[in-house]
């Protein structure tokens, strides 16, 4: 049964629950055809954020942060009502742009005018692997993910040219 259309496009995303109980789909959008020209991290209200936004409700979809066009992004928001998501960027071609190869927290209360970001770590993974490693470069991406209790974030890194991806964990509090 369709309740509503939350979002359109094909960026990476995750569901989130704000402290007030509102549910969102937080995702990246680089697409113009949806009417939200990227590159942004946005939140779309569940169950029908896109439908509401098209109908004129500006709170249906909210732009949280503008990114660089070169950013590849992974979003993880599976925290219990903590109002933030873990975000990691990887395979970026420009080393001088904000959030280059970083893991960071993005607050759901962010706006383009006042983004609320807490930088946490540089992962040093290039997203590619040397020839002969025997594993897909996909596994070199950090894919920062939040623990169910929202206290820890785990991410992977090859630390540059290593033929293995290693997992690192740190506390968020």
C-alpha positions, 0 to 999 in steps of 0.5 A, spaced: 500 500 500 503 506 497 502 511 503 506 517 499 512 518 495 518 520 500 523 522 495 526 521 488 533 520 485 538 515 486 543 518 492 545 514 498 541 514 504 538 512 510 532 512 515 532 517 521 528 519 527 528 525 530 528 527 537 521 529 536 519 522 533 518 525 526 521 520 521 526 522 515 529 519 509 536 522 509 540 522 502 544 525 497 542 528 491 546 530 485 540 530 480 536 536 477 530 532 475 527 532 482 527 539 482 532 539 488 538 541 484 544 538 488 549 536 490 546 536 497 545 532 503 537 533 504 532 530 509 525 528 506 519 527 511 516 520 511 511 518 509 510 523 503 516 528 503 516 529 496 509 529 495 508 534 500 514 538 497 511 538 490 504 541 493 508 547 496 510 544 503 517 547 504 518 542 510 517 536 506 524 536 503 529 540 507 536 541 504 541 540 510 548 541 507 551 543 500 557 538 498 562 538 492 560 535 486 566 530 487 564 527 493 561 520 493 557 519 500 555 514 505 549 516 510 547 512 516 542 515 521 540 508 525 540 512 531 535 512 536 532 519 536 538 522 536 537 528 531 544 526 527 547 522 522 554 519 520 556 521 513 563 519 510 565 521 503 570 517 499 573 517 492 574 524 491 578 527 486 579 534 489 583 534 495 582 541 497 574 541 498 570 540 504 569 533 508 575 530 503 575 523 505 572 524 512 567 521 517 563 526 520 556 527 524 550 531 521 545 534 525 538 533 522 536 541 524 542 543 519 540 548 514 544 550 508 545 557 512 547 554 518 549 547 517 551 543 524 557 538 522 562 535 527 568 532 524 570 526 527 576 522 523 580 522 516 579 515 514 585 515 509 582 510 504 582 512 497 577 507 494 581 504 490 586 498 491 593 496 488 593 491 482 593 484 485 589 485 491 584 480 490 578 484 492 573 489 489 575 497 490 568 497 493 570 494 500 575 500 500 570 505 501 569 507 509 561 506 509 561 509 516 555 506 520 552 508 527 551 503 532 544 501 534 545 505 541 548 511 537 554 511 541 559 508 536 561 509 529 565 504 525 568 505 518 573 502 514 579 504 511 585 501 507 590 507 509 592 508 502 595 503 498 594 497 503 591 490 500 586 490 506 580 494 509 581 494 516 575 496 521 576 502 526 571 504 531 570 510 536 565 513 541 561 519 539 560 521 546 
